[in-house]
Amino acid sequence: MSSDHTTLRHNALVYESTDEYLARAVPFLKAGIEAGEGAVVAHTKPGLAMMREALGAEAAHATFIDVSAAYTRPARTLAAYHKVYVEQLRKNPTLRAVADVQFGPDPNEWDLWTGYEAVFNRSFGHLPAWVLCSYDANGTPDPIIEGVWQTHPEVVAGDSWSSSDHYEDPDDLLRRITPAPAPLTGLRPIPVGRTAEELREPARVGPRLRAHLLLGLDLAGRLPRQAQLLTAGGPDHLVVR
C-alpha cells in the first residue's frame, strides 16, 4: 500500500462487518503513520472510539473527526474535509484518511451524495492524499452502493485493491444525474436604482432577498446598466438577467 505523493487516490471500502472494517482501516493508517504521513479518521462517535482503541499508541498521531452531523450538504462537507486536509498537509508531506460516509433516509437526496463523491475527485485531485471512503454494507441501499463503484477509481475487493470496472468520469456522471432545472414562471421586474439606497418596493420583496440584494449592491457599488432584476416563485427568489 504505497502512496502517490503528488495526487489524490480516492478509494472505497464496502465492509460487511466491524472486523472487516478494522482489518482494512487500521493497517492502512498505521502504514501511513510509520511512513511519516498525516492520518485522519472520520467516523461516528462510537466508530472513533473503536478506531482509537484499535490504533493503540499510533492514535496519538491521528486526527479524529466526528461525522455525526457532518454530512448535511455536499458543499459544506467538502469544505470541512478540505480544511482538515490542508491543516494536515501543513505538517506532513502527504496524508491518509479513512472516512465512514453517512447518508440520509430520503432517496431523493441519494444522488446528491453520489455527486459529492464525484466532485471529490475534482476538488481534491491536486492534493497528495490517499482517502479511503468506507460504507457499511448492512443497510446501505443498492443505489448508493452502485454510486460507490461509479465514483471511486479504486476499490477494496477481497484481499486486494483493484480498479473499479464501473467508474465514470466525474463530469459525465454529474451531467447524467443532475435533473433538468424547473422552468421559472411568473417573472416580474423589480425597480432597482443604481445604489442600495434606491431599492424600491420593499413591501413586494421578501426580507431575505432584500438583505442579500442590499449587501450585493453595497459590495458591487452598482449593477451593470444592462442588468435586470426579476423575481420568480416567491418573494425570496432572485434572477439577474
C-alpha positions as CSV (number, residue, x, y, z in Angstrom):
1,M,0.0,0.0,0.0
2,S,2.3,2.7,-1.2
3,S,1.1,6.3,-1.5
4,D,1.3,8.6,-4.6
5,H,3.0,11.7,-3.3
6,T,1.6,14.1,-5.9
7,T,-2.1,13.5,-6.5
8,L,-5.2,12.1,-4.9
9,R,-6.0,8.5,-4.5
10,H,-9.8,8.1,-3.9
11,N,-10.7,4.5,-2.9
12,A,-13.7,2.8,-1.5
13,L,-14.3,0.0,1.0
14,V,-17.7,-1.6,1.4
15,Y,-17.5,-3.7,4.5
16,E,-19.8,-6.4,5.8
17,S,-18.7,-6.3,9.5
18,T,-16.8,-4.3,12.0
19,D,-13.9,-6.8,11.9
20,E,-13.6,-6.4,8.2
21,Y,-13.6,-2.6,8.5
22,L,-10.8,-2.7,11.2
23,A,-8.8,-5.2,9.2
24,R,-8.6,-2.7,6.4
25,A,-8.6,0.7,8.0
26,V,-6.1,0.1,10.8
27,P,-3.2,-1.3,8.8
28,F,-3.9,1.3,6.1
29,L,-3.5,4.2,8.6
30,K,-0.6,2.6,10.6
31,A,1.4,2.2,7.4
32,G,1.0,5.8,6.6
33,I,1.9,6.9,10.2
34,E,5.0,4.8,10.1
35,A,6.0,6.5,6.8
36,G,5.6,10.0,8.3
37,E,2.2,10.7,6.7
38,G,-0.7,12.5,8.3
39,A,-3.6,10.4,9.4
40,V,-7.3,11.3,9.6
41,V,-10.2,9.2,10.9
42,A,-13.7,10.4,10.2
43,H,-16.5,8.3,11.8
44,T,-19.4,8.5,14.2
45,K,-18.5,8.8,17.9
46,P,-18.7,5.0,18.5
47,G,-16.6,4.4,15.4
48,L,-14.0,6.9,16.6
49,A,-13.7,5.2,20.0
50,M,-13.3,1.9,18.2
51,M,-10.6,3.2,16.0
52,R,-8.7,4.9,18.9
53,E,-8.6,1.6,20.7
54,A,-7.5,-0.4,17.5
55,L,-4.8,2.1,16.6
56,G,-3.3,1.9,20.1
57,A,-0.3,4.2,20.6
58,E,-0.5,5.4,16.9
59,A,-3.8,7.1,17.8
60,A,-1.8,10.0,19.1
61,H,-0.6,10.7,15.6
62,A,-4.1,10.8,14.1
63,T,-6.8,13.4,13.8
64,F,-10.3,12.2,14.7
65,I,-13.4,13.8,13.2
66,D,-16.9,13.2,14.4
67,V,-19.1,13.0,11.3
68,S,-22.4,12.6,13.1
69,A,-23.5,16.0,11.8
70,A,-21.0,16.5,9.0
71,Y,-23.0,15.1,6.1
72,T,-25.7,17.7,5.8
73,R,-25.0,19.3,2.5
74,P,-22.3,18.3,0.0
75,A,-20.7,21.7,-0.3
76,R,-20.4,22.0,3.5
77,T,-18.9,18.5,3.8
78,L,-16.3,19.2,1.1
79,A,-15.3,22.5,2.8
80,A,-15.0,20.7,6.1
81,Y,-12.8,18.0,4.8
82,H,-10.7,20.5,2.8
83,K,-10.0,22.5,5.9
84,V,-8.8,19.3,7.8
85,Y,-6.7,18.1,4.9
86,V,-5.0,21.4,4.4
87,E,-4.2,21.6,8.1
88,Q,-2.7,18.1,7.9
89,L,-0.6,18.9,4.8
90,R,0.9,21.9,6.5
91,K,2.5,19.5,8.9
92,N,3.0,16.4,6.7
93,P,4.1,16.0,3.1
94,T,1.2,13.5,2.4
95,L,-1.8,12.2,4.3
96,R,-4.1,9.2,4.6
97,A,-7.7,9.3,5.6
98,V,-10.4,6.8,6.4
99,A,-13.9,8.4,6.2
100,D,-17.1,6.5,7.0
101,V,-19.6,8.0,4.7
102,Q,-23.1,8.9,6.1
103,F,-26.3,9.4,4.2
104,G,-29.9,10.3,5.0
105,P,-33.0,8.2,4.6
106,D,-34.5,10.3,1.8
107,P,-34.0,8.6,-1.6
108,N,-34.4,12.0,-3.2
109,E,-31.1,13.0,-1.7
110,W,-29.0,10.0,-2.6
111,D,-27.9,11.3,-5.9
112,L,-26.6,14.4,-4.1
113,W,-24.2,12.2,-2.2
114,T,-23.2,10.3,-5.3
115,G,-22.5,13.7,-6.9
116,Y,-20.5,14.6,-3.8
117,E,-18.2,11.6,-4.3
118,A,-17.8,12.5,-7.9
119,V,-16.9,16.2,-7.1
120,F,-14.5,14.9,-4.5
121,N,-12.3,13.6,-7.3
122,R,-12.1,17.0,-8.9
123,S,-12.0,19.2,-5.7
124,F,-9.2,17.2,-4.1
125,G,-7.4,15.9,-7.1
126,H,-4.4,18.2,-6.6
127,L,-3.8,17.1,-3.0
128,P,-1.2,14.5,-2.1
129,A,-3.8,12.4,-0.2
130,W,-4.9,8.8,-0.1
131,V,-8.6,8.7,1.0
132,L,-10.4,5.5,1.8
133,C,-14.2,6.0,1.9
134,S,-15.9,3.3,3.9
135,Y,-19.5,2.2,3.6
136,D,-21.3,-0.2,5.8
137,A,-23.0,-2.8,3.5
138,N,-25.6,-3.6,6.2
139,G,-28.5,-1.3,5.5
140,T,-26.8,0.7,2.7
141,P,-29.3,0.9,-0.2
142,D,-28.3,-0.6,-3.5
143,P,-28.4,2.8,-5.4
144,I,-25.8,4.2,-3.0
145,I,-23.6,1.1,-3.4
146,E,-23.9,1.4,-7.1
147,G,-22.8,5.1,-6.8
148,V,-19.8,4.0,-4.8
149,W,-18.4,1.9,-7.7
150,Q,-19.1,4.7,-10.1
151,T,-17.3,7.4,-8.1
152,H,-14.2,5.7,-6.8
153,P,-11.4,4.8,-9.3
154,E,-10.1,2.1,-7.0
155,V,-12.0,-0.2,-4.6
156,V,-11.0,-2.8,-2.0
157,A,-12.3,-6.2,-3.0
158,G,-11.4,-9.2,-1.1
159,D,-7.7,-9.0,-0.2
160,S,-6.6,-6.6,-2.9
161,W,-7.0,-3.1,-4.2
162,S,-8.3,-3.0,-7.8
163,S,-9.7,-0.6,-10.4
164,S,-13.4,-0.2,-10.4
165,D,-14.9,-1.5,-13.6
166,H,-17.9,0.9,-13.1
167,Y,-16.0,4.1,-12.5
168,E,-17.3,7.1,-14.5
169,D,-15.7,10.3,-15.4
170,P,-16.9,12.8,-12.8
171,D,-18.1,15.3,-15.4
172,D,-20.1,12.7,-17.3
173,L,-21.6,11.3,-14.1
174,L,-22.7,14.8,-12.8
175,R,-24.3,15.6,-16.1
176,R,-26.2,12.3,-16.0
177,I,-27.6,12.6,-12.5
178,T,-28.3,16.3,-12.4
179,P,-32.0,16.9,-13.0
180,A,-33.1,19.5,-15.6
181,P,-33.9,22.8,-13.9
182,A,-37.5,23.6,-13.4
183,P,-38.9,26.3,-15.6
184,L,-39.3,29.7,-14.0
185,T,-42.7,31.2,-14.3
186,G,-44.2,34.5,-13.2
187,L,-41.1,36.6,-13.7
188,R,-41.6,40.2,-13.0
189,P,-39.0,43.1,-12.8
190,I,-38.1,44.8,-9.5
191,P,-37.5,48.5,-9.8
192,V,-33.9,49.0,-8.6
193,G,-31.8,52.1,-8.8
194,R,-28.1,52.1,-9.2
195,T,-27.3,52.1,-5.5
196,A,-28.6,50.3,-2.4
197,E,-30.5,53.4,-1.2
198,E,-32.5,53.4,-4.4
199,L,-34.1,49.9,-3.9
200,R,-37.8,50.4,-4.2
201,E,-41.0,48.4,-3.5
202,P,-39.7,46.9,-0.2
203,A,-43.2,45.5,0.6
204,R,-43.1,43.3,-2.5
205,V,-39.6,42.0,-1.9
206,G,-39.0,39.3,0.8
207,P,-36.8,40.3,3.8
208,R,-34.1,37.7,3.0
209,L,-33.9,38.7,-0.7
210,R,-33.9,42.4,0.3
211,A,-30.9,41.8,2.7
212,H,-29.0,39.8,0.1
213,L,-29.7,42.4,-2.6
214,L,-28.6,45.3,-0.5
215,L,-25.5,43.5,0.5
216,G,-24.7,42.8,-3.1
217,L,-25.3,46.3,-4.2
218,D,-23.1,47.6,-1.3
219,L,-20.3,45.3,-2.3
220,A,-20.6,45.9,-6.1
221,G,-21.3,49.6,-5.9
222,R,-23.6,49.5,-8.9
223,L,-25.2,47.0,-11.2
224,P,-24.3,46.8,-14.9
225,R,-26.5,49.2,-16.9
226,Q,-28.0,46.3,-19.0
227,A,-28.9,44.1,-16.0
228,Q,-32.5,43.5,-15.0
229,L,-33.6,42.1,-11.7
230,L,-36.6,39.8,-11.6
231,T,-38.4,37.6,-9.0
232,A,-39.9,34.2,-9.5
233,G,-41.6,31.6,-7.4
234,G,-41.9,33.8,-4.4
235,P,-40.6,37.0,-2.8
236,D,-37.2,35.4,-1.8
237,H,-36.2,34.3,-5.3
238,L,-34.0,36.5,-7.4
239,V,-33.0,36.3,-11.0
240,V,-30.5,38.6,-12.7
241,R,-30.8,38.8,-16.5
